[in-house]
Amino acid sequence: MKFIDDEHEKFLDEKSFILLKNKKTDVYYKSIVYTLGICETTRSNFDKIFSIEKGEINIDSINYAFQTGTSEKVTRMAFSLWNRCNYDSDKDKKEKYQYIIIQVKYFVVVMLHTL
């Protein structure tokens, strides 16, 4: 598995333990944890974005003050993987998807683990 940095790998290890403890080990849970772990901002605010225990995304978290341009894109990708929904805003889509292309090697890992 590829990681963007050591913190990403550590985050996934920590959350994987919680997933196992809560018997939430399917590919959807693993994918959202992996994806939200890519960015430091989404790692730090994981519980505001997603509840492992409830299995719910917090759609409103897209608009929270902690979101940066990068974290918003990571959050949108994670939401899309979770329930196939597209949470687009009026922002320039070209800019949004350029980040995803740059980070494609990490997102491809997520996609491969969902197959």
C-alpha positions as CSV (number, residue, x, y, z in Angstrom):
1,M,0.0,0.0,0.0
2,K,1.3,3.5,-0.8
3,F,1.2,6.3,1.7
4,I,1.8,10.0,1.2
5,D,3.9,10.2,4.4
6,D,4.6,8.4,7.7
7,E,1.6,10.2,9.4
8,H,-0.7,8.8,6.8
9,E,0.5,5.3,7.5
10,K,0.2,5.8,11.3
11,F,-3.3,7.2,10.9
12,L,-4.4,4.3,8.9
13,D,-3.0,1.8,11.4
14,E,-4.7,3.6,14.3
15,K,-8.1,3.8,12.5
16,S,-7.8,0.2,11.3
17,F,-7.7,-0.9,15.0
18,I,-10.9,1.1,15.6
19,L,-12.5,-0.4,12.5
20,L,-11.7,-3.9,13.7
21,K,-12.9,-3.1,17.2
22,N,-16.2,-1.9,15.8
23,K,-16.5,-4.7,13.2
24,K,-16.4,-2.2,10.4
25,T,-13.8,-3.8,8.1
26,D,-15.4,-3.7,4.7
27,V,-13.8,-1.9,1.8
28,Y,-16.0,1.2,2.1
29,Y,-14.7,1.9,5.7
30,K,-11.1,1.1,4.7
31,S,-11.3,3.4,1.7
32,I,-12.8,6.4,3.5
33,V,-10.2,6.1,6.3
34,Y,-7.3,5.8,3.8
35,T,-8.6,8.7,1.8
36,L,-9.2,11.0,4.7
37,G,-5.7,10.1,6.0
38,I,-4.0,11.6,2.9
39,C,-4.3,15.2,4.1
40,E,-3.1,16.5,7.6
41,T,-6.3,18.6,7.9
42,T,-8.6,15.8,7.2
43,R,-6.7,13.5,9.6
44,S,-6.9,16.1,12.4
45,N,-10.6,16.6,11.8
46,F,-11.6,13.0,10.9
47,D,-14.3,12.7,13.6
48,K,-15.9,15.9,12.4
49,I,-16.1,14.5,8.9
50,F,-16.9,10.8,9.4
51,S,-18.3,8.7,12.3
52,I,-16.9,5.2,12.2
53,E,-19.4,4.1,14.9
54,K,-22.5,5.4,13.1
55,G,-21.1,4.8,9.6
56,E,-22.1,8.3,8.6
57,I,-20.4,11.1,6.7
58,N,-21.0,14.7,7.9
59,I,-22.0,16.5,4.6
60,D,-21.8,19.8,6.4
61,S,-18.1,19.3,7.2
62,I,-17.4,20.4,3.6
63,N,-18.2,24.0,4.7
64,Y,-16.5,24.0,8.1
65,A,-13.9,26.6,8.8
66,F,-11.0,24.1,9.1
67,Q,-11.3,23.1,5.4
68,T,-8.6,24.2,3.1
69,G,-8.6,23.9,-0.7
70,T,-6.7,20.6,-0.4
71,S,-8.7,19.1,2.4
72,E,-12.0,20.0,0.7
73,K,-10.9,18.0,-2.3
74,V,-9.8,15.1,-0.2
75,T,-13.1,15.2,1.7
76,R,-15.1,15.3,-1.5
77,M,-13.2,12.3,-2.9
78,A,-13.8,10.4,0.4
79,F,-17.5,11.1,0.3
80,S,-17.7,10.0,-3.3
81,L,-16.0,6.7,-2.4
82,W,-18.3,6.3,0.5
83,N,-21.7,6.6,-1.2
84,R,-21.0,7.5,-4.8
85,C,-22.3,11.0,-4.3
86,N,-20.7,14.0,-5.9
87,Y,-20.7,17.1,-3.6
88,D,-19.7,19.7,-6.2
89,S,-19.9,23.4,-5.4
90,D,-19.8,26.3,-7.8
91,K,-16.0,26.4,-7.7
92,D,-14.0,25.9,-10.8
93,K,-14.0,22.1,-11.4
94,K,-10.8,22.2,-13.4
95,E,-8.9,23.4,-10.3
96,K,-10.6,20.8,-8.1
97,Y,-9.7,17.9,-10.4
98,Q,-6.1,19.0,-11.0
99,Y,-5.4,18.2,-7.3
100,I,-6.9,14.8,-7.7
101,I,-4.7,14.1,-10.8
102,I,-1.6,15.1,-8.9
103,Q,-2.5,12.8,-6.0
104,V,-3.8,10.0,-8.4
105,K,-1.3,7.4,-7.1
106,Y,-2.9,7.5,-3.7
107,F,-6.5,7.5,-5.0
108,V,-5.7,4.6,-7.3
109,V,-4.7,2.6,-4.2
110,V,-8.1,3.4,-2.7
111,M,-9.9,2.4,-5.8
112,L,-8.0,-0.9,-6.1
113,H,-9.0,-1.7,-2.5
114,T,-12.7,-1.1,-3.2
115,L,-12.8,-3.6,-6.1
